[in-house]
Amino acid sequence: MKNISDWLDENVNDDVNLDDDAAVEQQSDLIRAEAEAAGYSAADLNNACGGDIAGYLRNRRMGAAGEDANGKIAGDVSPIIPPGFNQQ
């Protein structure tokens, strides 16, 4: 049997609308059920997802887009300037 991280990489649907909390929660429930059906425990899944499956899905999508937690794109050397910030 694969380790849970490899299983997640192969089985998570990255096309979930992250703006729709209900869709993210539904996907979380689906992943939990599929993982248990594949023989992984709920503890294994929670461990691999840092205790928050929905958060894991959101972070996974941001990582795939090349963004860090602050919304910066990989390789972006300049800081993000908030809207309305006057640089003068």
C-alpha positions as CSV (number, residue, x, y, z in Angstrom):
1,M,0.0,0.0,0.0
2,K,1.2,3.5,-0.8
3,N,1.9,6.0,1.9
4,I,-0.9,8.5,2.5
5,S,0.9,11.4,0.9
6,D,1.3,9.6,-2.4
7,W,-2.3,8.5,-2.3
8,L,-3.4,12.1,-1.7
9,D,-1.3,13.3,-4.7
10,E,-3.0,10.8,-6.9
11,N,-6.6,11.1,-5.6
12,V,-7.3,14.7,-4.7
13,N,-9.4,16.7,-7.2
14,D,-7.6,20.0,-7.7
15,D,-10.6,21.3,-9.7
16,V,-12.7,22.1,-6.6
17,N,-14.0,25.7,-6.5
18,L,-12.2,27.0,-3.4
19,D,-14.5,30.0,-3.2
20,D,-17.4,27.7,-2.4
21,D,-17.0,26.5,1.2
22,A,-19.7,23.9,0.7
23,A,-17.8,22.4,-2.2
24,V,-14.6,22.3,-0.3
25,E,-16.3,20.6,2.7
26,Q,-18.0,18.1,0.3
27,Q,-14.6,17.3,-1.3
28,S,-13.1,16.9,2.2
29,D,-15.8,14.4,3.1
30,L,-15.3,12.5,-0.2
31,I,-11.5,12.3,0.4
32,R,-12.0,11.0,3.9
33,A,-14.4,8.3,2.7
34,E,-12.2,7.3,-0.2
35,A,-9.1,7.2,2.0
36,E,-10.9,4.9,4.5
37,A,-12.1,2.7,1.7
38,A,-8.5,2.4,0.4
39,G,-7.4,1.2,3.9
40,Y,-6.0,4.4,5.4
41,S,-7.1,5.4,8.9
42,A,-8.7,8.7,9.8
43,A,-5.6,9.4,11.9
44,D,-3.3,8.9,8.9
45,L,-5.3,11.2,6.8
46,N,-5.6,13.9,9.5
47,N,-1.8,13.6,10.0
48,A,-1.0,14.0,6.3
49,C,-3.4,17.0,6.1
50,G,-2.2,18.7,9.2
51,G,-5.5,18.1,10.9
52,D,-7.5,20.1,8.4
53,I,-8.5,18.4,5.2
54,A,-10.2,21.6,3.8
55,G,-7.2,23.6,4.7
56,Y,-5.0,21.1,3.0
57,L,-7.1,21.4,-0.2
58,R,-6.8,25.2,-0.2
59,N,-3.1,25.1,0.5
60,R,-2.5,22.5,-2.2
61,R,-4.3,24.7,-4.8
62,M,-2.3,27.8,-3.8
63,G,0.9,25.7,-4.1
64,A,-0.1,24.5,-7.5
65,A,-0.6,28.1,-8.6
66,G,2.9,28.9,-7.4
67,E,1.6,31.3,-4.6
68,D,2.8,31.3,-1.0
69,A,0.6,32.0,2.0
70,N,1.0,35.8,1.4
71,G,-0.2,35.6,-2.2
72,K,3.2,36.1,-3.8
73,I,4.0,34.2,-6.9
74,A,7.2,32.1,-6.9
75,G,10.1,34.1,-8.0
76,D,8.5,37.5,-7.2
77,V,11.2,39.5,-5.5
78,S,9.2,42.6,-4.8
79,P,6.9,42.9,-1.8
80,I,3.2,43.0,-2.4
81,I,2.0,46.6,-2.0
82,P,-1.6,46.8,-0.6
83,P,-4.1,48.7,-2.6
84,G,-4.3,52.4,-1.7
85,F,-0.7,52.4,-0.3
86,N,0.9,55.7,-1.2
87,Q,4.6,55.3,-1.9
88,Q,5.5,59.0,-1.7
